[in-house]
Amino acid sequence: MKSTIETLSPTRVRLDIEVAYSEMTTHVADAYKKVATQVNIPGFRKGKVPASMIDQRVGRGTVIDEAINAALPDFYGQAAREHTVAVIGRPVVDVKEFVDNEKLVFTVEVDIRPEVTLPDFSKITVEVDDVTVTDADIDEQIESLRTRFGTLTTVERAVANGDFATLDMNAFINGESVEGGQANDLSYEVGSDKMIAGLDEILIGMNVGDTKRFETELVGQQEGEKGEVEATVKAVKERELPPVDDAFAKLASEFDTLAELREDFRERLSRVKKMEQGTQARDRLVEKLLADLDIPVPDALVELEVNDHLEGEGRLEDAVHRAEVDGEVRASLKSDFLLDAIVQTEEVQVTEIELTEYLVRTSQRYGMAPQQFAEELQKAGQISQLVAEVTRAKALASVLGRITVKDASGAVIDLEALRPQPTPADLVEEA
C-alpha cells in the first residue's frame, strides 16, 4: 500500500491511497464467502457455491464491490496511522480507480485534531482572589447552625413567608385526578421554592382549612403542558431560633463561648477559601490559554454536533438558538483540544487506583454507591469520558506546578502547600 497526505486546512486532510490487488486477496476471498451465503443456486448448498458460479450468476463486480467496502476502512486506518493523523468526525471516501487484478486507488478526506502549540508554563502568571473572611461570612455560618437548632411551633394565623405549612396535595390533568398524584401531611418550608412552581405564591395568606387549586407543570409532562395542583393547609408552624450567645455555642458546638465558635468558623472558612484558590488558579489558567492560543475547530464537526443537539430539542429551525449552541460547541471543542494537548505533552497516564478514587468521590456527589454508579456509566457508554476527565485533571495539576500564581494583593501562592497533607495515621499505614 502506498499513501500520501495533503493538508487542506489546520483541521482537515486528504489521504491518497493506492493498494495493490495482492493486498486485497483476503478481502476478495471473504467477499466470495459472504455472497455465497446470500445466493440460492440449484445444486449447491448455501455457502458452498464456487467462485466461478458466483461470477456467472451474480457477477464478479458485485463481489468486488463487497470486497472494496470491507477493505476501505482497513487501508484507511493503516494510512492514518502511518501519517500519525488524529482523525475525528466522519471520513468522506471517494474510489478513484479500480483495475481488477491490479490496484485500488481511493482518497479520504477527514477532519483531524488541530496541532496545539503550548507555551512555556514557567513564564505564565495567573491571579486569584485574596483569602478574605468577613464577619458577614461568619454570620452566615452561625445563622445556618442556628437554623439547625431551631424548633417549630404551631401558630394560629395565616401562612407567611418562612413558615412551615403542613399540606395535603392532589394533582390533576384535564380535570382528572392523577394516579399517584396524592400526598398527605407534607411539611413544606414556604418560600424555599423546592417543590412545585407556583406553590409558594398561593400558600402565603392561606389559613388552616383553606384549599386552593393552581395551574403548574407536573413531573412527567412535556415542556409547555400544564396540569393543576390542589393544596389544603392543615397546620401552620413558625421556626423559633435560639438566641446567639454563649449558651448557644455550648449547645451547638464543643466550644464554651460564642467568640471561640466564631474564631473556629473563621479558621475553617479561611482553609476552604485557600483551597478554592487552587481551583481558581486552574480555571483561570485554562481561560488564559484559550484566550491566548488560536485553536481552530472543524466546521463540519461543529455543524454535526449542533444539528444533533437541536434535533433532540425539536428546534432545528431556531436560528437564534442555533447560534448559541454553535458557540457552546466550539468553546467545548477548543477546551477539549487544549486539555488533550496538555495530556499528550505531559505524557500523563492514570492508574486504576486514581480512577477508583475519582469514581468514589463522584458517586458520593450523586448519592449513589460506587458500584451502582460505575454500572450506570457503563450502560451510558461514559467510561471513556471518565478516564478522560481524570487524565485531563492530572495533566492540569502537573502544569499548575510550573506557573506563578499570585493573589490580588500580589503575594505568591504556593499551590503545593494547599494540597491535603497526609495525617500521621496515613504515614504509618504507608510505612
C-alpha positions as CSV (number, residue, x, y, z in Angstrom):
1,M,0.0,0.0,0.0
2,K,1.2,3.5,-0.9
3,S,-0.2,6.7,0.6
4,T,0.4,10.4,0.6
5,I,-1.2,13.1,2.7
6,E,-2.2,16.7,1.8
7,T,-3.2,19.3,4.4
8,L,-6.4,21.0,3.3
9,S,-6.7,23.2,6.5
10,P,-5.5,23.1,10.0
11,T,-8.3,20.7,10.8
12,R,-8.7,18.7,7.6
13,V,-6.5,16.5,5.4
14,R,-6.8,14.3,2.3
15,L,-5.2,10.9,2.1
16,D,-4.4,9.5,-1.3
17,I,-4.1,5.7,-1.1
18,E,-3.1,3.1,-3.7
19,V,-3.5,-0.6,-2.8
20,A,-2.0,-3.4,-4.9
21,Y,-4.5,-6.1,-5.7
22,S,-2.3,-8.7,-4.0
23,E,-3.0,-6.9,-0.7
24,M,-6.8,-7.3,-1.3
25,T,-6.9,-11.1,-1.9
26,T,-8.1,-11.8,1.6
27,H,-10.9,-9.3,1.3
28,V,-11.9,-10.7,-2.1
29,A,-11.9,-14.3,-0.7
30,D,-14.1,-13.1,2.3
31,A,-16.4,-11.4,-0.2
32,Y,-16.9,-14.6,-2.2
33,K,-17.7,-16.4,1.1
34,K,-20.3,-13.8,2.1
35,V,-22.0,-13.7,-1.3
36,A,-22.1,-17.5,-1.3
37,T,-24.3,-17.4,1.9
38,Q,-26.7,-14.9,0.3
39,V,-27.5,-16.6,-3.1
40,N,-29.6,-19.6,-3.9
41,I,-28.3,-21.6,-6.9
42,P,-29.9,-25.0,-7.6
43,G,-27.5,-27.9,-7.0
44,F,-25.4,-26.1,-4.5
45,R,-25.8,-25.6,-0.7
46,K,-25.7,-22.1,0.7
47,G,-22.2,-21.1,1.4
48,K,-20.8,-23.8,-0.9
49,V,-21.2,-22.0,-4.2
50,P,-17.9,-21.9,-6.2
51,A,-16.5,-18.5,-7.1
52,S,-16.8,-19.3,-10.9
53,M,-20.6,-19.9,-10.5
54,I,-21.0,-16.7,-8.4
55,D,-19.2,-14.7,-11.2
56,Q,-21.5,-16.3,-13.7
57,R,-24.8,-15.8,-11.9
58,V,-24.2,-12.7,-9.8
59,G,-21.3,-11.1,-11.4
60,R,-17.7,-10.5,-10.2
61,G,-18.5,-6.8,-9.9
62,T,-20.8,-7.5,-7.0
63,V,-18.1,-9.4,-5.2
64,I,-15.5,-6.8,-5.9
65,D,-17.8,-4.1,-4.5
66,E,-18.3,-6.1,-1.4
67,A,-14.5,-6.6,-1.1
68,I,-13.8,-2.9,-1.6
69,N,-16.3,-1.8,1.0
70,A,-14.7,-4.2,3.5
71,A,-11.2,-3.2,2.6
72,L,-11.5,0.6,2.7
73,P,-11.7,1.0,6.5
74,D,-8.6,-1.2,6.9
75,F,-6.4,0.5,4.4
76,Y,-7.7,4.0,5.5
77,G,-6.8,3.2,9.1
78,Q,-3.4,1.9,8.1
79,A,-2.7,5.1,6.2
80,A,-3.9,7.3,9.1
81,R,-1.5,5.5,11.5
82,E,1.4,5.8,9.0
83,H,1.0,9.6,8.8
84,T,0.2,9.9,12.5
85,V,-3.2,11.5,11.8
86,A,-5.5,12.0,14.8
87,V,-8.8,11.7,12.9
88,I,-12.2,12.9,14.3
89,G,-15.6,13.0,12.6
90,R,-16.7,11.0,9.6
91,P,-14.4,10.4,6.7
92,V,-15.5,11.1,3.1
93,V,-14.3,8.3,0.8
94,D,-14.0,8.6,-3.0
95,V,-12.9,5.5,-5.0
96,K,-11.0,6.9,-7.9
97,E,-9.9,3.8,-9.7
98,F,-10.1,0.0,-9.6
99,V,-8.4,-2.2,-12.0
100,D,-9.2,-5.9,-11.5
101,N,-6.2,-7.9,-10.5
102,E,-4.0,-4.7,-10.5
103,K,-4.9,-2.0,-8.0
104,L,-7.4,0.1,-6.0
105,V,-7.0,3.8,-5.8
106,F,-9.1,6.0,-3.4
107,T,-9.0,9.2,-1.4
108,V,-10.2,10.0,2.0
109,E,-11.0,13.5,3.3
110,V,-11.4,13.7,7.1
111,D,-11.3,16.2,10.0
112,I,-8.3,15.9,12.3
113,R,-7.4,17.3,15.7
114,P,-5.5,20.6,15.3
115,E,-1.9,20.9,16.4
116,V,-1.8,23.0,19.6
117,T,1.5,24.7,20.4
118,L,1.6,25.1,24.2
119,P,3.5,27.9,25.8
120,D,6.3,27.8,28.4
121,F,4.3,27.4,31.5
122,S,7.1,28.6,33.7
123,K,6.6,32.1,32.2
124,I,2.8,32.2,32.9
125,T,1.3,34.1,35.8
126,V,-2.3,34.0,36.8
127,E,-4.1,36.0,39.5
128,V,-6.5,34.6,42.1
129,D,-8.7,36.3,44.7
130,D,-7.4,37.2,48.1
131,V,-8.4,35.0,51.0
132,T,-10.8,37.2,52.9
133,V,-13.2,36.0,55.6
134,T,-15.6,38.7,56.6
135,D,-17.9,39.0,59.6
136,A,-20.8,38.5,57.2
137,D,-19.3,35.2,56.1
138,I,-19.2,34.1,59.8
139,D,-22.7,35.4,60.5
140,E,-24.0,33.3,57.6
141,Q,-22.4,30.1,59.1
142,I,-23.8,31.0,62.6
143,E,-27.3,31.5,61.1
144,S,-27.1,28.2,59.3
145,L,-26.1,26.4,62.6
146,R,-28.8,28.3,64.4
147,T,-31.4,27.1,61.9
148,R,-30.4,23.5,62.6
149,F,-31.2,24.0,66.3
150,G,-34.5,25.9,65.7
151,T,-37.8,24.5,66.9
152,L,-41.2,24.5,65.1
153,T,-44.2,25.9,67.0
154,T,-47.8,25.8,65.8
155,V,-49.4,29.2,65.3
156,E,-52.9,30.3,64.8
157,R,-52.6,32.7,61.8
158,A,-52.3,32.9,58.1
159,V,-49.3,31.4,56.3
160,A,-46.3,33.8,55.9
161,N,-43.0,33.5,54.1
162,G,-40.6,31.3,56.0
163,D,-43.3,29.3,57.8
164,F,-43.6,25.6,57.7
165,A,-47.0,24.5,56.3
166,T,-48.5,21.0,56.7
167,L,-50.2,20.2,53.4
168,D,-52.5,17.7,51.7
169,M,-51.9,17.9,47.9
170,N,-53.6,16.4,44.9
171,A,-52.6,16.6,41.2
172,F,-55.0,16.9,38.2
173,I,-54.6,16.7,34.4
174,N,-57.6,17.8,32.3
175,G,-59.7,17.8,35.4
176,E,-58.9,14.2,36.3
177,S,-57.0,13.2,39.4
178,V,-53.6,11.8,38.6
179,E,-52.9,8.3,39.8
180,G,-50.2,8.5,42.4
181,G,-50.5,12.3,42.5
182,Q,-51.9,12.5,46.1
183,A,-49.8,13.2,49.2
184,N,-50.9,13.9,52.7
185,D,-49.3,15.7,55.7
186,L,-46.4,17.1,53.8
187,S,-44.2,19.6,55.7
188,Y,-43.1,22.4,53.4
189,E,-41.0,25.5,54.1
190,V,-42.8,28.3,52.4
191,G,-40.6,30.5,50.2
192,S,-38.0,27.7,49.7
193,D,-39.2,27.1,46.1
194,K,-38.3,23.4,46.5
195,M,-41.5,21.6,45.5
196,I,-43.8,22.8,42.7
197,A,-43.6,26.0,40.7
198,G,-46.4,28.4,41.9
199,L,-46.9,26.8,45.3
200,D,-45.2,29.5,47.3
201,E,-47.3,32.2,45.8
202,I,-50.7,30.6,46.6
203,L,-49.8,29.5,50.1
204,I,-49.0,32.9,51.5
205,G,-52.1,34.3,53.2
206,M,-53.9,30.9,53.4
207,N,-55.3,29.8,56.7
208,V,-55.7,26.3,58.2
209,G,-58.5,24.5,56.3
210,D,-58.2,26.7,53.2
211,T,-57.9,24.9,49.8
212,K,-56.6,26.4,46.6
213,R,-56.0,25.0,43.1
214,F,-53.4,26.4,40.8
215,E,-52.0,25.7,37.3
216,T,-48.5,24.4,37.0
217,E,-46.2,22.0,35.1
218,L,-46.3,18.5,36.6
219,V,-43.5,15.9,36.7
220,G,-43.6,13.8,33.5
221,Q,-45.4,16.4,31.4
222,Q,-43.8,17.7,28.2
223,E,-42.5,21.3,28.2
224,G,-45.3,23.7,27.9
225,E,-48.0,21.4,29.1
226,K,-49.9,22.3,32.2
227,G,-51.7,20.5,35.0
228,E,-53.3,21.6,38.2
229,V,-52.4,21.0,41.9
230,E,-54.8,21.4,44.8
231,A,-53.3,22.3,48.1
232,T,-55.0,22.2,51.5
233,V,-53.4,23.8,54.6
234,K,-53.7,21.6,57.7
235,A,-51.3,23.4,60.0
236,V,-49.0,26.5,60.2
237,K,-45.8,26.4,62.1
238,E,-43.1,29.0,62.6
239,R,-39.5,28.3,63.4
240,E,-38.2,29.7,66.7
241,L,-34.4,30.2,66.6
242,P,-32.2,30.2,69.7
243,P,-30.5,33.4,70.7
244,V,-26.9,33.8,69.6
245,D,-24.9,33.7,72.9
246,D,-22.5,31.6,74.8
247,A,-25.3,29.2,75.8
248,F,-26.0,28.6,72.1
249,A,-22.3,28.0,71.4
250,K,-22.3,25.3,74.2
251,L,-25.5,23.7,72.7
252,A,-24.3,23.7,69.1
253,S,-20.6,23.0,69.4
254,E,-17.7,21.9,71.5
255,F,-16.9,25.5,72.5
256,D,-17.8,27.3,75.7
257,T,-18.2,30.8,74.2
258,L,-19.6,32.4,71.1
259,A,-16.2,34.1,70.5
260,E,-14.5,30.7,70.3
261,L,-17.1,29.4,67.9
262,R,-16.8,32.4,65.6
263,E,-13.0,32.0,65.6
264,D,-13.3,28.4,64.7
265,F,-15.6,29.3,61.8
266,R,-13.1,32.0,60.7
267,E,-10.3,29.4,60.6
268,R,-12.4,26.8,58.7
269,L,-13.6,29.3,56.1
270,S,-10.0,30.5,55.6
271,R,-8.9,27.0,54.8
272,V,-11.8,26.5,52.4
273,K,-11.0,29.7,50.6
274,K,-7.4,28.8,50.3
275,M,-8.3,25.5,48.7
276,E,-10.6,27.5,46.4
277,Q,-7.5,29.5,45.2
278,G,-6.2,26.2,43.7
279,T,-9.4,25.6,41.8
280,Q,-9.5,29.2,40.7
281,A,-5.9,29.1,39.5
282,R,-6.7,26.0,37.4
283,D,-9.8,27.6,35.9
284,R,-8.0,30.9,35.1
285,L,-5.1,29.1,33.6
286,V,-7.4,27.3,31.2
287,E,-9.2,30.6,30.4
288,K,-5.9,32.3,29.7
289,L,-4.7,29.6,27.4
290,L,-8.0,29.5,25.5
291,A,-7.8,33.3,25.1
292,D,-4.2,33.4,24.1
293,L,-4.0,30.4,21.7
294,D,-5.5,30.1,18.3
295,I,-7.2,26.7,18.4
296,P,-9.2,26.0,15.2
297,V,-12.1,23.6,15.2
298,P,-13.6,21.6,12.3
299,D,-16.7,23.3,11.0
300,A,-18.2,20.1,9.8
301,L,-17.9,18.5,13.2
302,V,-19.4,21.6,14.8
303,E,-22.4,21.5,12.4
304,L,-22.9,17.8,13.1
305,E,-23.0,18.3,16.9
306,V,-25.2,21.4,16.7
307,N,-27.7,19.6,14.4
308,D,-27.8,16.6,16.7
309,H,-28.4,18.9,19.7
310,L,-31.1,21.0,18.0
311,E,-32.9,17.9,16.6
312,G,-33.1,16.4,20.1
313,E,-34.8,19.6,21.2
314,G,-37.0,19.9,18.2
315,R,-35.5,23.3,17.4
316,L,-33.7,22.8,14.1
317,E,-35.2,26.0,12.6
318,D,-34.4,28.2,15.6
319,A,-31.7,30.4,14.2
320,V,-31.0,32.3,17.4
321,H,-30.7,29.2,19.5
322,R,-28.5,27.6,16.8
323,A,-26.1,30.5,17.1
324,E,-26.0,29.9,20.9
325,V,-25.4,26.2,20.6
326,D,-22.8,26.8,17.9
327,G,-20.8,29.0,20.2
328,E,-21.1,26.5,23.1
329,V,-19.9,23.6,20.9
330,R,-16.9,25.5,19.5
331,A,-15.9,26.5,23.1
332,S,-16.2,22.9,24.3
333,L,-14.2,21.5,21.4
334,K,-11.4,24.1,21.9
335,S,-11.2,23.2,25.6
336,D,-11.1,19.5,24.7
337,F,-8.3,20.0,22.2
338,L,-6.3,22.2,24.6
339,L,-6.6,19.7,27.5
340,D,-5.8,16.7,25.3
341,A,-2.7,18.6,24.0
342,I,-1.5,19.1,27.6
343,V,-2.1,15.4,28.3
344,Q,-0.1,14.4,25.3
345,T,2.8,16.8,26.1
346,E,2.9,15.9,29.7
347,E,2.7,12.2,28.8
348,V,0.1,11.6,31.6
349,Q,-1.1,8.2,32.5
350,V,-3.7,7.4,35.2
351,T,-3.7,4.4,37.4
352,E,-6.6,2.2,38.4
353,I,-6.3,3.5,41.9
354,E,-6.8,7.1,40.7
355,L,-9.8,6.1,38.6
356,T,-11.3,4.3,41.5
357,E,-10.8,7.3,43.9
358,Y,-12.4,9.6,41.3
359,L,-15.3,7.2,40.8
360,V,-15.9,7.0,44.6
361,R,-15.8,10.8,45.0
362,T,-18.1,11.4,42.1
363,S,-20.6,8.7,43.1
364,Q,-20.9,10.4,46.5
365,R,-22.0,13.7,44.9
366,Y,-24.8,11.8,43.1
367,G,-25.8,9.9,46.3
368,M,-25.1,6.5,44.7
369,A,-23.0,3.5,45.7
370,P,-19.7,3.4,43.7
371,Q,-20.6,0.0,42.1
372,Q,-24.0,1.3,41.0
373,F,-22.5,4.5,39.7
374,A,-19.9,2.5,37.7
375,E,-22.7,0.3,36.2
376,E,-24.7,3.4,35.1
377,L,-21.6,4.9,33.5
378,Q,-21.0,1.5,31.7
379,K,-24.6,1.4,30.4
380,A,-24.4,5.0,29.2
381,G,-21.1,4.3,27.4
382,Q,-19.3,7.0,29.5
383,I,-16.4,5.1,31.0
384,S,-14.0,6.6,28.4
385,Q,-15.3,10.0,29.3
386,L,-14.5,9.3,33.0
387,V,-10.9,8.3,32.1
388,A,-10.5,11.4,30.0
389,E,-11.7,13.6,32.9
390,V,-9.2,12.1,35.3
391,T,-6.4,12.2,32.8
392,R,-7.0,15.9,32.0
393,A,-7.3,16.8,35.7
394,K,-3.9,15.1,36.4
395,A,-2.3,16.9,33.4
396,L,-3.5,20.3,34.5
397,A,-2.2,19.6,38.0
398,S,1.1,18.9,36.5
399,V,1.4,22.2,34.7
400,L,-0.1,24.2,37.5
401,G,3.0,23.4,39.5
402,R,5.1,25.3,37.0
403,I,3.1,28.5,36.7
404,T,3.2,31.5,39.0
405,V,0.1,32.1,41.0
406,K,-0.4,35.4,42.8
407,D,-3.4,36.7,44.8
408,A,-4.9,40.1,44.2
409,S,-2.6,41.7,46.7
410,G,0.4,40.4,44.8
411,A,1.5,37.7,47.2
412,V,2.8,34.5,45.5
413,I,0.6,31.4,46.3
414,D,2.3,28.1,46.9
415,L,-0.3,25.7,45.4
416,E,1.6,22.7,46.7
417,A,1.0,23.8,50.2
418,L,-2.7,23.9,49.6
419,R,-2.9,20.2,48.8
420,P,-4.3,18.0,51.6
421,Q,-1.4,16.6,53.6
422,P,-1.3,13.0,54.8
423,T,-2.1,12.5,58.5
424,P,0.3,10.7,60.8
425,A,-2.0,7.7,60.6
426,D,-1.7,7.7,56.8
427,L,2.0,7.8,57.1
428,V,2.0,4.8,59.4
429,E,-0.2,2.8,57.0
430,E,2.1,3.7,54.1
431,A,5.1,2.5,56.1
